Amino acid sequence: MNLQELLRHRLVPHLNNLFAFVFAIILLFLVIGILVGAGKLFLQLGTLFSSGKITGSYLQIISDVLSLFILVELSRSLVDYFEQKRLRIVYILDAGIVFILREVMIGLFQHKTSPPELYAISAVLFVLGALRIAMALVHQREHSVTAQAHSKSTE
């Protein structure tokens, strides 16, 4: 048995199990974070009604909701890993886009974002959005090619 066969048959299954275990722990912490975050969000509704200031409370709630969206997108990528045994970059891109939008909204609400920062953030958001659209188009094309191949094979 040569080294390549040894790695393929003995080491790779153990590494896959280790990766699955680590991702399961990360997913567990993400789910706990989502549950705690949702609970705190509901508790913040009381301060929203009792507070005299509207914008400060809304800023915190919007920030927390967008943070929860980021956690949900990351957990979706880990769940997809368990189902398909691969990480789909689409979910990670979605989380990145939501994270950048969160930062832009917080910066704009607090009036702490300078024009050069907005230009840089806009460029990053444009690139991430273009990548997301390109991935959707590639996926759609792959799906149509697969469907055409399947329909030809059944004829």
C-alpha positions as a printed Julia matrix, in Angstrom:
155×3 Matrix{Float64}:
   0.0    0.0     0.0
   1.57   3.26   -1.08
   1.28   6.6     0.65
  -1.52   7.93   -1.57
  -3.74   4.92   -0.88
  -2.96   5.14    2.82
  -4.05   8.78    2.87
  -7.18   8.13    0.83
  -8.41   5.11    2.75
  -7.31   5.81    6.3
  -6.67   9.48    6.86
  -9.32  11.17    4.7
 -12.34   9.53    6.44
 -10.99  10.6     9.82
 -10.44  14.16    8.57
 -13.98  14.25    7.17
 -15.32  13.13   10.55
 -13.22  15.78   12.29
 -14.51  18.49    9.94
 -18.09  17.36   10.45
 -17.6   17.45   14.23
 -16.08  20.94   14.16
 -18.84  22.25   11.86
 -21.47  20.67   14.13
 -20.04  22.53   17.12
 -19.95  25.79   15.15
 -23.56  25.21   14.06
 -24.58  24.54   17.65
 -23.06  27.85   18.77
 -24.73  29.67   15.87
 -28.12  28.23   16.8
 -27.61  29.21   20.44
 -26.58  32.69   19.27
 -29.7   32.98   17.12
 -31.96  31.89   19.98
 -30.35  34.25   22.48
 -30.37  37.08   19.94
 -34.05  36.56   19.14
 -34.86  36.52   22.86
 -32.96  39.75   23.44
 -34.69  41.27   20.43
 -38.08  40.6    21.98
 -36.88  42.07   25.28
 -35.81  45.23   23.44
 -39.36  45.8    22.28
 -40.19  46.93   25.81
 -37.49  49.61   25.69
 -38.76  50.68   22.27
 -42.2   51.43   23.69
 -40.94  53.03   26.9
 -38.2   55.13   25.28
 -38.94  58.69   24.33
 -36.39  58.62   21.52
 -37.38  56.75   18.4
 -34.23  56.7    16.27
 -31.87  55.31   18.9
 -34.07  52.34   19.67
 -34.73  51.6    16.03
 -31.03  51.73   15.21
 -30.28  49.1    17.84
 -33.16  46.88   16.73
 -32.22  47.15   13.04
 -28.62  46.35   13.89
 -29.66  43.31   15.94
 -32.05  42.02   13.26
 -29.36  42.29   10.59
 -26.9   40.54   12.9
 -29.41  37.71   13.26
 -29.72  37.53    9.46
 -25.95  37.1     9.26
 -26.06  34.25   11.78
 -28.93  32.62    9.86
 -27.02  32.8     6.56
 -23.91  31.32    8.13
 -25.93  28.53    9.73
 -27.58  27.83    6.37
 -24.13  27.33    4.84
 -23.22  24.85    7.58
 -26.51  22.96    7.24
 -25.87  22.77    3.51
 -22.43  21.36    4.27
 -23.99  18.5     6.22
 -26.46  17.78    3.42
 -24.12  18.04    0.42
 -20.67  17.65    2.02
 -19.49  20.94    0.56
 -19.69  24.59    1.49
 -21.73  26.69   -0.9
 -20.21  30.1    -1.35
 -23.64  31.59   -2.15
 -24.71  31.55    1.5
 -21.4   33.02    2.61
 -21.72  35.77   -0.02
 -25.25  36.48    1.2
 -23.97  36.8     4.76
 -21.2   39.13    3.58
 -23.67  41.32    1.71
 -25.96  41.53    4.73
 -22.97  42.33    6.97
 -21.86  45.19    4.72
 -25.41  46.54    4.48
 -25.62  46.4     8.27
 -22.42  48.41    8.61
 -23.58  50.97    6.04
 -26.94  51.44    7.76
 -25.36  51.83   11.19
 -22.78  54.27    9.85
 -25.4   56.34    8.05
 -27.77  56.43   11.01
 -25.0   57.54   13.35
 -23.53  60.0    10.8
 -20.06  58.48   11.32
 -19.31  57.38    7.74
 -17.12  59.61    5.6
 -17.51  59.8     1.8
 -14.29  57.84    1.08
 -15.5   55.06    3.39
 -18.85  55.01    1.61
 -17.11  54.76   -1.77
 -14.95  51.88   -0.58
 -17.9   50.07    0.98
 -19.93  50.64   -2.17
 -17.18  49.12   -4.29
 -17.01  46.04   -2.06
 -20.79  45.73   -2.09
 -20.81  46.05   -5.88
 -18.22  43.27   -6.24
 -20.08  40.97   -3.85
 -23.36  41.68   -5.62
 -21.81  41.01   -9.03
 -20.36  37.74   -7.75
 -23.76  36.77   -6.34
 -25.52  37.52   -9.63
 -22.84  35.66  -11.61
 -23.19  32.63   -9.36
 -26.95  32.64   -9.81
 -26.57  32.83  -13.6
 -24.02  30.0   -13.64
 -26.26  27.87  -11.43
 -29.23  28.56  -13.69
 -27.22  27.65  -16.79
 -25.93  24.45  -15.2
 -29.48  23.54  -14.23
 -30.8   24.1   -17.76
 -27.92  22.1   -19.32
 -28.55  19.26  -16.89
 -32.27  19.33  -17.65
 -31.6   19.25  -21.39
 -29.16  16.35  -21.02
 -31.68  14.48  -18.9
 -34.51  15.05  -21.39
 -32.3   13.83  -24.28
 -31.3   10.71  -22.38
 -34.94   9.79  -21.67
 -35.93  10.07  -25.35
